[in-house]
Amino acid sequence: MWLKLGPQGRKTKFFATNKTYRQMTRVKGKRRYYKLSKVYVIAKLNLHAGAPIDPRTTRALKWSDRYFDNNAPKSKPGTKLKRQMARQMKQLRNYAKMARHYRGGGCTT
């Protein structure tokens, strides 16, 4: 599954950070960037493991791709962006829960 995230698998650099995809699943902090990145990576792993995906989750992943492409961890989102991030995180967490039931224990947050 990890190799589908990039050429170095779990060691692939995560967008504009100096951390790997694997490190992003373990990062702790209050910044919304890190909270979103954790559920994003888990959702991608579940997707690559074969969990079915619905259109809302597909949109949440695409939105997150654009966000990570255009923002760094130190970015301070405005109120509107914070609300959008919260919606994406909620959708990706729901996907993780569904994937866990589908696969009998998929990746979760």
URWOWO-V487172 format. One record per residue. N is the residue number from 1. RES is the residue in one letter. SS is DSSP state (a for helix, b for strand, c for the rest). PSI is psi as a letter, one per 20 degrees, with the letter a starting at -180 (999 if undefined). BURIAL is I if it has 9 or more other ideal C-beta (glycine too) atoms within 8 Angstrom, else O. Layout:
BEGIN
n=N res=RES ss=SS psi=PSI burial=BURIAL
n=N res=RES ss=SS psi=PSI burial=BURIAL
END
This chain:
BEGIN
n=1 res=M ss=c psi=g burial=O
n=2 res=W ss=a psi=h burial=I
n=3 res=L ss=a psi=h burial=O
n=4 res=K ss=a psi=i burial=O
n=5 res=L ss=a psi=h burial=I
n=6 res=G ss=c psi=r burial=O
n=7 res=P ss=c psi=h burial=O
n=8 res=Q ss=c psi=j burial=O
n=9 res=G ss=a psi=c burial=I
n=10 res=R ss=a psi=i burial=I
n=11 res=K ss=a psi=j burial=O
n=12 res=T ss=c psi=p burial=I
n=13 res=K ss=b psi=p burial=I
n=14 res=F ss=c psi=o burial=I
n=15 res=F ss=c psi=c burial=O
n=16 res=A ss=c psi=k burial=O
n=17 res=T ss=c psi=r burial=I
n=18 res=N ss=c psi=k burial=O
n=19 res=K ss=c psi=q burial=O
n=20 res=T ss=b psi=r burial=I
n=21 res=Y ss=a psi=g burial=I
n=22 res=R ss=a psi=g burial=I
n=23 res=Q ss=a psi=h burial=I
n=24 res=M ss=a psi=h burial=I
n=25 res=T ss=c psi=i burial=I
n=26 res=R ss=c psi=i burial=O
n=27 res=V ss=c psi=q burial=I
n=28 res=K ss=c psi=q burial=O
n=29 res=G ss=c psi=r burial=O
n=30 res=K ss=c psi=i burial=O
n=31 res=R ss=c psi=p burial=O
n=32 res=R ss=a psi=h burial=I
n=33 res=Y ss=a psi=g burial=I
n=34 res=Y ss=a psi=h burial=I
n=35 res=K ss=a psi=g burial=I
n=36 res=L ss=a psi=g burial=I
n=37 res=S ss=a psi=h burial=I
n=38 res=K ss=a psi=g burial=I
n=39 res=V ss=a psi=h burial=I
n=40 res=Y ss=a psi=g burial=I
n=41 res=V ss=a psi=g burial=I
n=42 res=I ss=a psi=g burial=I
n=43 res=A ss=a psi=g burial=I
n=44 res=K ss=a psi=g burial=I
n=45 res=L ss=a psi=g burial=I
n=46 res=N ss=a psi=g burial=I
n=47 res=L ss=a psi=g burial=I
n=48 res=H ss=a psi=h burial=I
n=49 res=A ss=c psi=i burial=I
n=50 res=G ss=c psi=j burial=O
n=51 res=A ss=c psi=p burial=I
n=52 res=P ss=c psi=q burial=O
n=53 res=I ss=c psi=q burial=O
n=54 res=D ss=c psi=r burial=O
n=55 res=P ss=a psi=h burial=O
n=56 res=R ss=a psi=h burial=O
n=57 res=T ss=a psi=h burial=I
n=58 res=T ss=a psi=g burial=I
n=59 res=R ss=a psi=g burial=I
n=60 res=A ss=a psi=g burial=I
n=61 res=L ss=a psi=g burial=I
n=62 res=K ss=a psi=g burial=O
n=63 res=W ss=a psi=g burial=I
n=64 res=S ss=a psi=g burial=I
n=65 res=D ss=a psi=g burial=O
n=66 res=R ss=a psi=g burial=O
n=67 res=Y ss=a psi=g burial=I
n=68 res=F ss=a psi=h burial=I
n=69 res=D ss=a psi=h burial=O
n=70 res=N ss=a psi=j burial=O
n=71 res=N ss=c psi=q burial=I
n=72 res=A ss=c psi=r burial=O
n=73 res=P ss=c psi=h burial=O
n=74 res=K ss=c psi=i burial=O
n=75 res=S ss=c psi=q burial=O
n=76 res=K ss=c psi=o burial=O
n=77 res=P ss=c psi=q burial=O
n=78 res=G ss=c psi=r burial=O
n=79 res=T ss=a psi=g burial=O
n=80 res=K ss=a psi=g burial=O
n=81 res=L ss=a psi=h burial=O
n=82 res=K ss=a psi=g burial=I
n=83 res=R ss=a psi=g burial=O
n=84 res=Q ss=a psi=g burial=I
n=85 res=M ss=a psi=g burial=I
n=86 res=A ss=a psi=g burial=I
n=87 res=R ss=a psi=g burial=I
n=88 res=Q ss=a psi=g burial=I
n=89 res=M ss=a psi=g burial=I
n=90 res=K ss=a psi=g burial=O
n=91 res=Q ss=a psi=g burial=I
n=92 res=L ss=a psi=h burial=I
n=93 res=R ss=a psi=g burial=I
n=94 res=N ss=a psi=h burial=I
n=95 res=Y ss=a psi=g burial=I
n=96 res=A ss=a psi=g burial=I
n=97 res=K ss=a psi=g burial=I
n=98 res=M ss=a psi=g burial=I
n=99 res=A ss=a psi=h burial=I
n=100 res=R ss=a psi=g burial=I
n=101 res=H ss=a psi=h burial=O
n=102 res=Y ss=a psi=g burial=I
n=103 res=R ss=a psi=i burial=I
n=104 res=G ss=c psi=k burial=O
n=105 res=G ss=c psi=k burial=O
n=106 res=G ss=c psi=a burial=I
n=107 res=C ss=c psi=p burial=I
n=108 res=T ss=c psi=r burial=O
n=109 res=T ss=c psi=999 burial=O
END
